[in-house]
Amino acid sequence: MADLGAAGPLEGSWTPPASIEEARFLARERFKSRLESGQQIGQCGCGDGDPVLGLDDVSPPECVVGVRFRDSGRLYYFRPDRDDLAVGDWVVVPTGRGEEAARVVLAPHQIRKAQLQGDPGSVIRRLNDDDVRRMETHRRRRPEAIKTFGDFARARQLGIKVIAADYGFDGSTVTLSYSVPDRERSPEPGVLRDLARESASALGCRVELRQVGPRDEARLLGGLGRCGRTLCCSSWLPVFPEISMSMAKNQDLPLNPAKVSGVCGRLLCCLSYENDQYRQMKAVMPKLGQAIETPGGVGQVISIQLLKELVTVRLEGDNAEATFRSDELELGVGGPRPRASVVLESPPPVMVVPEDEDGDLVPAAAAEEPVAASGPRRRRRRSGRRSGTGH
């Protein structure tokens, strides 16, 4: 790889970042410092070296093109048959179900073979006008396949919901996706085989049944999310991320599942988009109720705005509220942590006896009357209505 611009050799021992979040933070800080000092941004020459993408290993390079199928958001690599393939072109590639149409999302480029899973296939050809007309014909047949399969399922009273139908590139196979709302009424495998046989006889092609979950159901049907935009899973999201309720807690969202769930009834996928940033900011920001030192004196944190990096503190001196930026409190990676205020306990009171007072001095411990150990407490009977007495 080429040298990183004007960066010189490392002096002394270099300690790698402890996490990806810290590495990103340090990179942003370097960018800000270069921008403030007027140094050159970009054109550092980091892309003038080895054009091969992937790990820095000794595996040979491979020229591939990245494609995505219509029913999947995953990225698959194939060897291009020509060098003029551009992003957005439709091509025909071999799959386990035969030839399928896919859209190019990554132009031909070189990548390390260690990055590939198995031996990639080769692109057969680019789609022509006849292929486009054939795909349009198969698209128009989808509603008929859904209706036919749904009629057979209702006739058998299976309690399944037909989601979508997808014909293969050559039209010899149709994949019918369905869901089972009530898992206790899930049909037996033998019943599904008979249902697939009847549907294949009516449609005149091979039928494959595929049961999907709530997330895949929302991806296939599409729709609008809480934000008013098209669902991420049906537009661009390649795979479903792992989501937990702790992500909503990190972002100070209501922990009511009804308010953080999508149209599929599961937790929103967008909870994972900014979760790492919230975790990074919360790691350096003080906690609610913590006592910290501010330019205005010692105070207690009563409010935090993570995105704006603002901290509202109630000062102990005049009990006033003041808002400070995180840089004013010297918060950040590698900076000093907020210090808690030290509260000194007052010494116990000392009994002072006047000189002119006569009498014996009784120690404080002896002045206290001993408390007799009480036995088991007797339960008092409530006055009023008794059992067996009617009024």
Secondary structure, DSSP 8 states (H G I E B T S, - for coil): ----TT-----S-----SSHHHHHHHHHHHHHHHHHHT---S--STTSS---BS-SSS--EEEEEEEEETT----EEEB-S-S---TT-EEEEEETTEEEEEEEEEEEEEEEGGGSSS---B--EE--HHHHHHHHHHHHTHHHHHHHHHHHHHHTT---EEEEEEE-SSSSEEEEEEE-S-GGG---HHHHHHHHHHHHHHHTSEEEEEE--HHHHHHHH--B-TTSSB-HHHHT--S-----HHHHHHTT----TTTSB-TTSSB-GGGGTSHHHHHHHHHHS--TT-EEEETTEEEEEEEEETTTTEEEEEETTT--EEEEETTTTT-STTS-------------------TT--S----HHHHS--------------SS--TT---
